[in-house]
Amino acid sequence: MTDSRSGTSQKRPWLAAALAVLVPGVGHVYIRMWGRALGWFGLYFLATQFLVPETARPESLSLSALSDAAGAVPAGVTLLLTAITALNVVDAYLATRRHNRRRRPSSAAPTCPECGREVDGDLEFCHWCTASLEQDTPDTAE
């Protein structure tokens, strides 16, 4: 999403979190935090490589083989992998919010006196709530 006022790219935190659920680290790739993405992916990969027993790795992708393999993973390992994924999702969401705050323009844009949202300075009304933005000038023609 591009912020039309500043031309900067605003990322969606919910999308980063959803991507992080699918594969740890991908939510960080979305916001181009390469080191963090590699760290989360590496942590999850190493945990699965060293903690998941060989008997829990299916030889085929058939439904029965996958269900047998899932039953062979110890509960502690499943809990650890779930915790890594959950922490990764939270981190991706919060990192995206921080990313958006840093990218937000610092210039003082005009705001609507009624709704408080930023408005286009060239318009005479708020395009959000349609309130008039005309400046009250005192009559000097008396």
C-alpha positions as CSV (number, residue, x, y, z in Angstrom):
1,M,0.0,0.0,0.0
2,T,1.4,3.4,-0.9
3,D,0.6,6.4,1.2
4,S,-0.7,9.0,-1.3
5,R,0.4,11.9,0.9
6,S,4.1,11.0,1.1
7,G,4.7,8.5,-1.6
8,T,6.1,6.0,0.9
9,S,5.2,2.4,1.0
10,Q,3.1,1.4,4.1
11,K,3.2,-2.4,4.8
12,R,0.3,-4.3,6.2
13,P,1.1,-5.8,9.6
14,W,-1.6,-8.5,9.4
15,L,-0.1,-9.7,6.1
16,A,3.4,-9.9,7.6
17,A,1.9,-12.0,10.5
18,A,0.0,-14.3,8.1
19,L,3.1,-14.9,6.0
20,A,5.0,-15.6,9.2
21,V,2.5,-18.3,10.1
22,L,3.0,-20.1,6.8
23,V,6.9,-20.1,6.9
24,P,8.9,-18.5,9.8
25,G,10.9,-15.6,8.4
26,V,8.7,-14.8,5.4
27,G,6.9,-12.0,7.2
28,H,10.2,-10.3,7.7
29,V,11.1,-10.8,4.0
30,Y,7.9,-8.9,3.2
31,I,9.3,-5.8,5.0
32,R,12.8,-6.5,3.7
33,M,14.4,-7.3,7.1
34,W,16.8,-9.8,5.6
35,G,18.9,-10.6,8.7
36,R,15.9,-11.1,10.9
37,A,14.2,-13.2,8.3
38,L,17.3,-15.4,8.0
39,G,17.5,-15.7,11.7
40,W,13.9,-16.8,12.2
41,F,14.0,-19.3,9.3
42,G,17.4,-20.6,10.5
43,L,16.1,-21.1,14.1
44,Y,13.1,-23.0,12.9
45,F,15.1,-25.1,10.4
46,L,17.7,-26.0,12.9
47,A,15.1,-26.9,15.5
48,T,13.3,-29.2,13.1
49,Q,16.6,-30.8,11.9
50,F,18.0,-31.5,15.3
51,L,14.9,-32.1,17.4
52,V,12.5,-34.0,15.2
53,P,13.4,-37.7,15.2
54,E,14.1,-39.5,11.9
55,T,10.9,-41.7,12.5
56,A,8.8,-38.5,12.3
57,R,10.1,-37.6,8.8
58,P,7.8,-39.1,6.1
59,E,9.3,-40.8,3.1
60,S,6.3,-39.8,0.9
61,L,3.7,-37.0,0.9
62,S,0.8,-39.3,1.1
63,L,-1.9,-38.5,3.7
64,S,-1.3,-41.6,5.8
65,A,2.5,-41.1,5.8
66,L,2.1,-37.5,7.0
67,S,-0.4,-38.5,9.7
68,D,1.9,-41.2,11.0
69,A,4.9,-38.8,11.0
70,A,2.9,-36.2,12.8
71,G,2.1,-38.7,15.6
72,A,5.8,-39.5,16.0
73,V,6.9,-36.0,16.9
74,P,7.3,-35.6,20.7
75,A,4.9,-33.2,22.4
76,G,7.8,-31.1,23.7
77,V,9.2,-30.6,20.2
78,T,5.8,-29.7,18.9
79,L,5.4,-27.1,21.7
80,L,8.8,-25.6,21.0
81,L,8.1,-25.3,17.2
82,T,4.8,-23.8,18.0
83,A,6.4,-21.3,20.4
84,I,9.0,-20.3,17.8
85,T,6.3,-19.8,15.2
86,A,4.2,-17.7,17.6
87,L,7.1,-15.5,18.6
88,N,8.0,-15.1,14.9
89,V,4.4,-14.0,14.1
90,V,4.4,-11.4,16.9
91,D,7.8,-10.1,15.9
92,A,6.8,-9.8,12.3
93,Y,3.6,-7.9,13.2
94,L,5.4,-5.5,15.6
95,A,8.4,-5.0,13.2
96,T,6.0,-4.1,10.4
97,R,4.3,-1.5,12.7
98,R,7.7,0.0,13.6
99,H,8.6,0.0,9.9
100,N,5.5,2.0,9.1
101,R,6.0,4.5,11.9
102,R,9.6,5.2,10.6
103,R,8.3,5.7,7.1
104,R,5.5,8.1,8.1
105,P,6.2,11.7,6.9
106,S,7.2,14.1,9.6
107,S,6.0,17.2,7.8
108,A,3.0,19.0,9.3
109,A,0.2,18.4,6.8
110,P,-3.1,20.3,7.2
111,T,-5.7,18.5,9.2
112,C,-9.5,18.8,9.3
113,P,-10.9,20.7,12.2
114,E,-13.9,18.4,12.4
115,C,-12.5,14.8,12.1
116,G,-8.7,15.5,12.6
117,R,-7.6,13.6,9.6
118,E,-4.9,14.9,7.1
119,V,-6.4,16.6,4.1
120,D,-5.3,18.0,0.8
121,G,-4.3,21.6,1.2
122,D,-5.6,22.5,-2.3
123,L,-9.2,21.5,-1.4
124,E,-11.7,23.7,0.3
125,F,-13.4,20.8,2.1
126,C,-12.3,17.6,3.9
127,H,-12.6,14.6,1.6
128,W,-13.2,12.4,4.7
129,C,-16.1,14.1,6.4
130,T,-16.9,17.0,3.9
131,A,-16.5,19.7,6.4
132,S,-15.6,23.1,5.1
133,L,-11.9,24.0,5.3
134,E,-12.2,27.7,4.4
135,Q,-10.3,30.0,6.7
136,D,-12.5,32.6,8.4
137,T,-11.1,36.0,7.4
138,P,-12.4,39.1,9.0
139,D,-14.3,41.5,6.8
140,T,-12.2,44.5,6.0
141,A,-14.7,46.2,3.6
142,E,-16.6,48.2,6.3
